[in-house]
Amino acid sequence: MRIAQIAPLAEAVPPKLYGGTERVVFWLTEELVEMGHEVTLFASGDSVTSAKLEPCSPKALRLDRNSPDPMLAYGAMLTQVAEQARQFDVLHAHIDWIHIPLLRRLGVPFVTTLHGRLDHPALAALSRRCFPDARFASISDAQRIPLPHANWVGTVYHGLPGNLLAPNYEPEGYLAFLGRIMPAKGPETAIRLARAAGMPLKIAAKIVRSERHYFTQRIKPLLHGTDVEFVGEIDEAHKTEFLGTRQRCYFRFAGRSRLGS
């Protein structure tokens, strides 16, 4: 099949540092290429892929100090997608909702994987009114609950390469928090659990501008003593060491796929 993958522009594919959706898009794209499909990846120009890359911004927007207005970047991306759409059998978008009004008018099959939370109070009414016929893939069945009326065509759990992390069964280790600093991710809970268990905790996390106040007011005061260490944002190479070398108490569960589980 001729498949277009439309990735977010906030991070490169794969991300240089933190980035969830872009990393999943990378793994999926690489696997589709390995399976023999003809894949084109619409992403930032600093992305690395085995597919054909269509650069839609010079660099990932978050790490580029000279990045344009994000809406301008996404407008340019969708223009590129529209100009090439008829070259593909299917368009697979990972950029939430912004592409839907355009793609539904191109006459090319498309599907949108929604990677984020869907429980905002206004989302149900807006999506029912504006996108009644758009096809969506969920990343879990539970994700669908706030939008039961949406045209869900399947659930595809996030897969990852089976050899991504090598386990180490040495008895000593630490608890690890890897992700983004925000209330929904539960860093405060991680700190409480680590202290209750009497185990050291390392936090490798991204802090976005909108969450700096939360970090300063709620997390930073908890970083006293030597039992909790804030590592900061780490790249893929350091992530492997962070999760795989000493600690055995972090687990990420993903659905089974050819990529692994």
N, C-alpha and C positions, 0 to 999 in steps of 0.2 A: 504494500500500500504506500501511497504518497501521503505523508502525514506532516502537518505543520504543528509544532509545539510553540505556544505563545507564552513566554515567561514574564514574570514581573521584572521591572527595570531597577528596583531598589538595590538589588545585589547582583553580582555576576553569577553565571551558571558554570561551575559550582561556585558558591560564595567564597570570598577570600577570608571572611571571618564568620560571624553569625549569619544565619539565613536558613530558614526551614523550607519554604516552598521551593526556592531556587535549587536547593540540594535534591529535593524529591524529583523535580523536573530533570535535573542532570541524570540521576540514576535511571529514570524512566526512558529518557532519550537514548542513553547509551545502550540500554537493553533492547530497545526497538531497532536500533542500528544493528546490533549483534544478531537479531532475529532475521535480518535481511530486508527490513523496510527502508524506504527512501524517506529520510526525515530531514526537515528543515527546522532549525531552531531560531525563532525571533527573540533576541535577547540583547543585552548590552554588549558592546564591542570588545570588552575584555573577558568575555566568556571563553571557555575552552570546551570543545565538543568534538565527537567523532561524526556528528551530523554536519550538514551544510549550515553555516552560521550566517544569519541575516542580521548584521549589527543595527540596532535601532537607537542607540545612543553611544557616544564614544566610550564611556565608562559607566559602571554601576552608579546610580544617582547618589546613594547614601555616602559613599566614600569619595565622591568627586566634588571638590570645593567650587568648581566652575560649572556645575551641572545646571541645566536650564530648569525652568518651571516644570515640575513633573507632568502637569497636564499637557504641556507642549510636547514633551518627550513621548507621552502615550499617544497623543494625536498623530505624531509622526510615525510611530510604530503601526498604528492601525491603518494609516495610509499605505504603508508598505505591505501589510497583510492584504488589504483590499485589492491592491494592484496585482498581487500574485495568487489570489485565492483560488482561481480556476485551475491552477496547476496541481491542486491537491485533491485527494479523495475525502479527507476529513481535516478539520481544523480543531485542535485541542487547546483551549484557552485556560490559563491559570491566573487570570488577572481580575478576579471578582466579577464585576458587573459591567464595567465601562464599555466593553466591546460588543455587548449583545445587540443594541439597536442597529449597529452597522452590520454585523455578521448575519443577522437574520434576513437581511435584504440582498445578500450576495448570491443566494441560490446554491451554496456549497454546504454540505452537512457539517455541523459543528457541535461540540460538546464543551461544557464548562465544568471543570473540577473546582469546587468551592473548598478552599483549604482552611478557612477561618471559622470563627463563631458566627452563629446565625440567630442569636437570641435577642437582638436589639428589638425593642417594642415596635418600631415603625417598619421593620423590614418585611414582615408578613404582608401587610397591606400594599406596600410599594411593589414587591415582587409579584404579587397576584395581579395587580393592575397593569404593570409594565411588561412583564416577561412571562405571560401565561403559556407560551408554546416553546420556550427555550428548554433545551435538554441539559440536565445536570448530573454529575457524578458526585457522590458523597464519599468522604474518607472514613466514615463509620455510619452504622445505622442510627446511632444516637444523635449524630449531627443533624439528621433530618427532622427531628421531633418538632422544632419551632416552625418548620415550613412543610407541613404534611401535604399541602396542595401542590407543591412544586413538581415539575415533570422529571422525577428521578428515574434515570435509566440504569443505574447500577451503583453498587458500593465497591470501591477499590481501596483497600487499606494501603497505607504507605509501606512500600517494600524497601528493603535496603540490601546491599550486597552481603552475602553470607559470610564473607571473609573480612568484613570491614574492621572488626575488633577481635584481637586475639586475647582469650582469657588467660588469667594468671591466678593460680589457686593458692598463693602464699597466704598464710593466715592473717597477717597484719595488713591493715589498709585504712581507708577513710571513706566517709560518705561524700558523694559528689552531687552538686547541683549544676546542671548545664542548661542554659537557655537564655531567657531575657528577664530583666528585673521589671516585674509588674505584679500587681496584687493577684491576678488570675493565675499566675504561675506558682504562687505559694512559697516564695523564698523565706518568709517569716516562719511558716510551718516547717520548712526544712531545717531551719536553725533550732527550733524548739525540739523537733524529733531527735536531732543529732545530740543535743545536750541531754535529753532524757535518756538516750541510749548510752551516753558516756563515750561517744565516738567523735573524732575530729571531722570537720566538714570543710570542704573546699568549694567555693562558689565561682564558677567560670561563666560570666554572664555579660550580656550587652545591656547598656543603659541608654535608652533613647531619650531625646530632649524632653518629651512630654512626661517621662517618668523620673526625672532627676529629683523633683521635689519629694516624691514617694521614697526614693532611695535615701535621700538626706534625712527625712523625718522619721522613717519607719525601719529602715534596714541598717544604716550606718551606726545608730546607737547600739545595735545588737552585736557589732563587730568588735567587742572588747575581749581581752584575753587572747590566748593562743589556740583555742579550740576551733575557731572559725576564721578561715582565711579567704579574703576576697581576691581572686586571681585576676578578674577582668575578662574581657572578650578574647577568645583564643581562635587560632586558625585550625584547619583540618589536621595538620600534622601534630600539633600540640593536643588536639582533642583525642587523638588515638592514644597518646601517652597518658593523658588525663584520665581517660576511662579504662584503659586497658593494662596499665603497668602495675599499679599497686592496689587500687581499690577494687573491691568485688561487690559493692553494695549499690551500684547504680544499674538499673535495668530499664531498657526501652522496649516495649512490646509493639510489634507491627504485624499486620496481617500477612498471611503466607502468599507468596507469589514466586515466580521464577527467580526473582532477585534474592530471595531468602525469607527469613522470618524473624 
